[in-house]
Each structure stands twice: as C-alpha cells, then as structure tokens.
Amino acid sequence: MSYGRRAINTGRKSLPSLAMVSQDLAAVLRERYAGEPEAIEYLDQLRPIQRTS
C-alpha cells in the first residue's frame, strides 16, 4: 500500500495511467482488507483520481 500512496502523492502527470494501474491494488484492498483503516484511507485518496480519468 505504501507504493500506491507514493504514486498518488508524487504529483504524477498522467492521472488516467495512474487510475488504470491502481485498479488492481484497489481490487485487492477491497477484497482482503475492506475494514482496515489504511485500506479505507487509500481508497478514499484514490477516488478523485479515478473520477477524473
């Protein structure tokens, strides 16, 4: 999850690419760690990026 967080917070220029690549991590987090606070926080950070792509 730390790699995913770094990808979100680095000021990445290609948000559509980030949204596409992050879908796999998001799916695993939803499946395996649905109730975990860190997973919820990451998914919350990811939502705006996925909406813009």
Phi, psi and omega in degrees: 000331180295326177294319178297318178297318178298320180297321179291320189269003185271002182074034182304140183275328185260082181295322177300321178294316178299316180299318181295313183292325184285347180300322180296313178297318180299319179297316179295317180297318179296321183287313189261334189230036187305324183264000184281131182304320180294321178294317179298316179298315179298314180297324176296321178291331184280331184307311180299326179292318181292328179291327183280348183266000000 
